[in-house]
Amino acid sequence: MSSRFFAAGESSSESSSEEEELYSEEEKEHKSEEDSSEEEDDSDEEEDSSDEEDGGKTGISKFLKDQASSEGESSDDDTPKLVKSAKNKRLEELDGVIKLIDNAVKINDWSSISTEFDKLNRQVVKIAAADKAPKQYIKTVSDLEDFMNETIAKQKVSTKKMNATNAKGLNAMKQKIKRNNRDYAAEIDKYKEDKFDYMMSDEEEDMVPVEKPGSKRDIYVLETPGEDDQGFSTVGRGGRTLQYTPESIFAHLRTITESRGKKNTDRAEQIRIMERLFAVAVTPYQRVRVLLTLISTRFDLTTGSSVTFMSQEQWKSADQELGTLLEVLEDNRNMVVVENAEAWDDDEKPPQPAPGEKLKVPGSIVSIVERLDDELTRSLQHIDPHTAEYIERLSDEQALYNKVVRAMLYVEELQKDAKLEVPQENANRIVMRRVEHIYFKPSQVVNILEENAWNSVPSQFDSRITPRGKAQDIATLVQILCTYLFENSADIIRGRAYLCQVYFCALHDQYYRARDMLLMSHLQETIGNFDISTQILFNRTLVQVGLCAFRAGLVYESQNTLLEICGSGRQKELLAQGVMIQRYSQVTPEQERLERQRQLPFHMHINLELLECVFLTCSMLLEIPLLAQTGSSPDIKKRVISKNYRRLLEFHERQIFTGPPENTRDHIMQASRALAAGEWKKAVELINSIKIWELMAQSEKIKTMLSEQIQEEGLRTYLFTYAPFYDTLAVSTLASMFEISERKVAAVVSKMISHEELAAALDQVNSAIIFRKGVELSRLQSLALTLSDKASGLIEANERTLEQRTQGTANAFERQGGRGGRGGGRGGARGGMRSDRGGPRTRGGQQFGGGALGGAIKA
């Protein structure tokens, strides 16, 4: 069976009668007893519709339409038919869209107007591509512009506002009409001069739309191939080569800006286009606009993709472009980049500032510097710190610090002009970034950073906050920057600046100043209200203060400061130096991802092994004398300074065989046992053999300090342990035993006596210690006293519990009046009669006397 669709695939030389026969045969199979003339009409109409839908590409060629229609007419018996050209069809479609726009205008529906206006422009492109823009289109866009202006004027004086959808459509049409009518300005002017004559005139001059740089259509011109190195050139739509000229810069920038955030956008190609645009840029305004868009597009490479950080090549390119941008702005003082500037829509000519004012370009230098800093930090987080790549990446910090200093100078320059209204927050943010780059570094490293940074700044520029001369002293520099933030910022930035200064002081062995500043700030009371990054900075500062106290020989202060961090067992997490994944943790993947983002780069880490070594050493020097004191005097209430240390010590003592020390913990635990046994020399040897001390500055001084501390605590431990066995003890004997001066021994003993740790007196004439023998208790008596204390405590707890459970019934045993127990109305016995009927009624029945407890009370 032949199909009617085969008629579309036949040769154009076949006659229409053959097609009609094929179609009629098919119709006979499906529809019986139909008139032949109706069949011919139906077949002709279907052929015409198929030709229109296929656009002339299938079936009879569009060039033979007239011939085919004439042949069809000859075969018909005077049947009227209408054949339309493609141009007439498009004009009818155009008229239909114009009618919809007119209807939307009548009801003031700008949302529909905006949608139909886009369709209208798509229809006009098809017509104008072959011929020209039709007059009805010129009339529509001109009338639309007038109606839009009237609507805007009414909205300004009207109290009733448009709904959100209508207002959005009106705002969209403002931009569309402004850009679109510029292409047809000449025709619109002719139409407005005499609307009637313009529409009635039959002559239509060829009108070529003048492409403006800001139009959505790209500017393409024919070029000869071979301009690129390999003989290739960029080809746009229609096979035409794309040319980059100074006049087309803003058009390309607008296209790139509008495509930001959209899917399937080739950002790498956009970057290449903007690099070429920068090469052809002539004016400073063009260069600034291109650089701002180019840097932002480079940052977009890591947005919404699987890449976690910018590549080093892209980062360096953005850094160089930022330096170029700052140079252009420094050379052209009449042009500034500020956040509160309005965007310039006219792409044909640059904006012209009023006399006495500066040209404002929308953008933010501070935000670019912050993003560069964040991208460098993110890359350092993901690179293995034990490779050469990390060292190479870390060398880029100098270039970044140079940009931070130059951006700070630029913000200071902007603040001098009060008309620009630069917010103080911008200066605070860039100063804070500078502080965060230097607070954790030694002075020698910061000196190199500062010197290189000021060498990269032109000599005619200087800072009002940190002049060149004051930048030589790093302590003064940090104090100036932090003081500036104290005075001009609030909340988080002020707190972070305070913590950075305390960290810097502690790092440079200024313990008492760091301690006083930290206590006066009262941040330990409100740190829970800050963000997590500031809490991490507080933990790092606290640890650094503890290490500073240890270097100063203040064992008790160091242990007390480090206890909160090291005693938790979560040092990695609290200092943001690692993620601790527990076996049965309830951490979601999103929380884990955020936790990893907060991790600090490796070069900012505090050595956790050194931190643990310092904490355990301080705990040893405090816990061993305390254990000796409680062991010799059981009546003293036991207290624990460090639970972690006690647990490790008990675990070590339970070991059957103890081998030579292998790590830091083993050294400290064996030194603890030696110190408790009075072998202070062995303890000193074990502590000094720990290799981690070499990581600290002036390690020999640290070891000497530890030896002195161990000698002193060994003396205290000896006195606590053996005091019950002495009546008198010569000071010289103790001095020779622990190899310290007699003056030092006398000082230690006097301190113990004053704190009531030792029941003795110091005989300065004979240079001896006289121990007082009080009522000495045996071991059994001591245990009996301990038992009595615990029993009394148990009784008190029992009484408190009884009072809580018997509220309101405490006087239940003291009833007054009323009937007694069972048989109260009768005699003394159950069911008995009253003994004295005439007498007064007494309390009846058996009375509850309180049992044995009541009898004892009565007795």
Sequence and secondary structure as in RCSB ss.txt:
>XXXX:A:sequence
MSSRFFAAGESSSESSSEEEELYSEEEKEHKSEEDSSEEEDDSDEEEDSSDEEDGGKTGISKFLKDQASSEGESS
DDDTPKLVKSAKNKRLEELDGVIKLIDNAVKINDWSSISTEFDKLNRQVVKIAAADKAPKQYIKTVSDLEDFMNE
TIAKQKVSTKKMNATNAKGLNAMKQKIKRNNRDYAAEIDKYKEDKFDYMMSDEEEDMVPVEKPGSKRDIYVLETP
GEDDQGFSTVGRGGRTLQYTPESIFAHLRTITESRGKKNTDRAEQIRIMERLFAVAVTPYQRVRVLLTLISTRFD
LTTGSSVTFMSQEQWKSADQELGTLLEVLEDNRNMVVVENAEAWDDDEKPPQPAPGEKLKVPGSIVSIVERLDDE
LTRSLQHIDPHTAEYIERLSDEQALYNKVVRAMLYVEELQKDAKLEVPQENANRIVMRRVEHIYFKPSQVVNILE
ENAWNSVPSQFDSRITPRGKAQDIATLVQILCTYLFENSADIIRGRAYLCQVYFCALHDQYYRARDMLLMSHLQE
TIGNFDISTQILFNRTLVQVGLCAFRAGLVYESQNTLLEICGSGRQKELLAQGVMIQRYSQVTPEQERLERQRQL
PFHMHINLELLECVFLTCSMLLEIPLLAQTGSSPDIKKRVISKNYRRLLEFHERQIFTGPPENTRDHIMQASRAL
AAGEWKKAVELINSIKIWELMAQSEKIKTMLSEQIQEEGLRTYLFTYAPFYDTLAVSTLASMFEISERKVAAVVS
KMISHEELAAALDQVNSAIIFRKGVELSRLQSLALTLSDKASGLIEANERTLEQRTQGTANAFERQGGRGGRGGG
RGGARGGMRSDRGGPRTRGGQQFGGGALGGAIKA
>XXXX:A:secstr
   GGGGGGS TTS HHHHHHHHHHHHHHHS S  HHHHHHHHHHHHHHHHHHHTTSSSS GGGHHHHHHHHHHH
SSS       HHHHHHHHHHHHHHHHHHHHHTT HHHHHHHHHHHHHHHHHHHHHS   HHHHHHHHHHHHHHHH
HHHHHHH SS   HHHHHHHHHHHHHHHHHHTTTHHHHHHHHH HHHHHH            TTSSS  B    S
  STTS   B GGG BB   GGGHHHHHHHHHHTTT TT  HHHHHHHHHHHHHH  SHHHHHHHHHHHHHHHHG
GGTTSS  S  HHHHHHHHHHHHHHHHHHHH TTEEEETT       SS     TT  EEEE  HHHHHHHHHHH
HHHHHHHS TTSHHHHHHHTTHHHHHHHHHHHHHHHHHHHT GGG   HHHHHHHHHHHHHHHTTS HHHHHHHH
HHHHHHS TT   SSS TGGGSSHHHHHHHHHHHHHHH  THHHHHHHHHHHHHHHHTT HHHHHHHHHHHTHHH
HGGGS HHHHHHHHHHHHHHHHHHHHTT HHHHHHHHHHHHTTT HHHHTTS     TT    HHHHHHHHHT  
 GGG   HHHHHHHHHHHHHHHHHHHHHHHHH TTS    S HHHHHHHHHHHT S      SHHHHHHHHHHHH
HTT HHHHHHHHHT GGGGGSTTHHHHHHHHHHHHHHHHHHHHHHHHGGG SEEEHHHHHHHHT  HHHHHHHHH
HHHHTTSS EEEETTTTEEEE       HHHHHHHHHHHHHHHHHHHHHHHHHHHTTT TTTT   SS  STTTT
S SSTT   S SSS     S     HHHHHHHH 
